[in-house]
Amino acid sequence: MNCMAKFFPVEIIQALAGSGKTQLLAYRFIRLMKLGADPKTILATTFSRKAAGEIRDRIIDMLSFAILSKEGFVRLRNGVPELSDTYEEGRIECAILLQQLVAIIHRLNIGTIDSFFVKTASAFS
């Protein structure tokens, strides 16, 4: 079962605490990367620094677990249907995505809505 079979160019996730937003945002981020997006161009915003850190950590954890465990790969593939059908090929894809991500982790746009507006305002000052 693919929990995100349809892909929309822009998506806003609104839900109560504990409902799985972080998981959905992590899947979305990985899907965008798998579809060829440069991770530096992906914007993921939330309300708190803690939540932003959790999104970043979840992305790294999901990719790492998919590389190390078939169970982790199957779980990730349910949310990222663009990954290969086979575990061996999928592990390689996940390793490449993780390598791309870690190489530019300091330039990711995963942060708070406030920080996004500050950056935007600073760009036009």
C-alpha positions in Angstrom: 0.0 0.0 0.0 1.5 3.3 -1.1 0.4 6.0 1.4 1.3 8.8 -1.1 0.6 7.3 -4.5 -0.5 10.7 -6.0 2.1 13.4 -6.2 1.2 17.1 -6.0 3.7 19.9 -6.9 2.8 21.8 -3.7 1.4 20.3 -0.6 0.4 21.8 2.7 0.0 19.4 5.6 -2.3 20.5 8.4 -3.0 18.1 11.3 -3.0 17.8 15.0 0.1 17.0 17.1 1.0 13.3 16.9 -0.9 12.6 13.7 2.2 11.9 11.5 3.1 15.2 9.9 6.8 14.7 10.4 6.6 11.3 8.7 4.7 12.7 5.7 7.1 15.6 5.4 10.0 13.2 5.5 8.4 11.0 2.8 7.7 14.1 0.7 11.3 15.3 1.0 12.7 12.0 -0.1 10.2 11.7 -2.9 11.3 15.1 -4.3 14.9 14.1 -4.1 14.2 10.7 -5.8 12.4 12.7 -8.6 15.6 14.7 -9.1 15.1 17.8 -7.0 18.2 19.3 -5.5 17.8 19.0 -1.7 18.9 22.7 -1.3 15.8 23.7 -3.3 13.3 21.9 -1.1 11.5 24.0 1.5 10.1 22.3 4.6 8.8 24.6 7.3 7.2 24.1 10.6 6.5 26.1 13.8 9.3 25.1 16.1 13.0 24.5 15.8 12.5 21.1 17.6 10.0 20.0 14.9 12.3 21.2 12.1 15.2 19.1 13.6 12.8 16.2 13.9 12.0 16.4 10.2 15.7 16.5 9.2 16.5 13.6 11.6 13.6 11.5 10.3 14.8 11.9 6.7 18.3 10.7 7.7 16.9 7.9 9.9 14.5 6.6 7.2 17.2 6.5 4.5 19.8 4.9 6.9 17.3 2.3 8.1 16.4 1.5 4.5 20.0 0.9 3.7 20.6 -1.3 6.8 17.4 -3.3 6.9 15.0 -4.9 4.4 12.2 -4.0 6.8 13.3 -0.4 6.8 13.4 -0.4 3.0 9.9 -1.8 2.7 8.6 0.8 5.1 10.3 3.6 3.2 9.1 2.3 -0.1 5.5 2.4 1.1 5.9 6.2 1.4 8.3 6.7 -1.5 6.9 4.5 -4.3 9.5 5.9 -6.8 12.2 3.8 -5.1 13.1 0.5 -6.9 11.1 -2.6 -6.3 14.0 -4.7 -5.3 15.9 -4.3 -2.0 19.4 -4.4 -3.4 18.7 -1.7 -6.0 16.7 0.3 -3.4 19.6 0.2 -0.9 21.8 1.7 -3.6 19.3 4.4 -4.3 18.9 5.2 -0.7 22.7 5.3 -0.2 23.0 7.8 -3.0 20.2 10.0 -1.7 21.7 9.9 1.8 25.1 10.8 0.5 23.6 13.7 -1.5 21.8 14.9 1.6 24.7 14.7 4.0 27.0 16.5 1.6 24.9 19.6 1.8 23.1 19.2 5.1 24.2 22.7 6.3 22.4 24.2 3.3 19.0 22.5 3.7 15.9 24.6 3.9 14.3 22.8 6.8 13.4 25.3 9.5 10.7 27.4 11.1 8.2 29.5 9.3 9.6 32.5 11.1 13.1 31.8 9.9 11.8 31.5 6.3 10.2 35.0 6.5 13.3 36.5 8.0 15.4 35.1 5.2 12.9 36.3 2.6 12.7 39.8 4.2 16.5 40.0 4.3 16.7 39.2 0.7 14.7 42.3 -0.2 16.3 44.7 2.3 
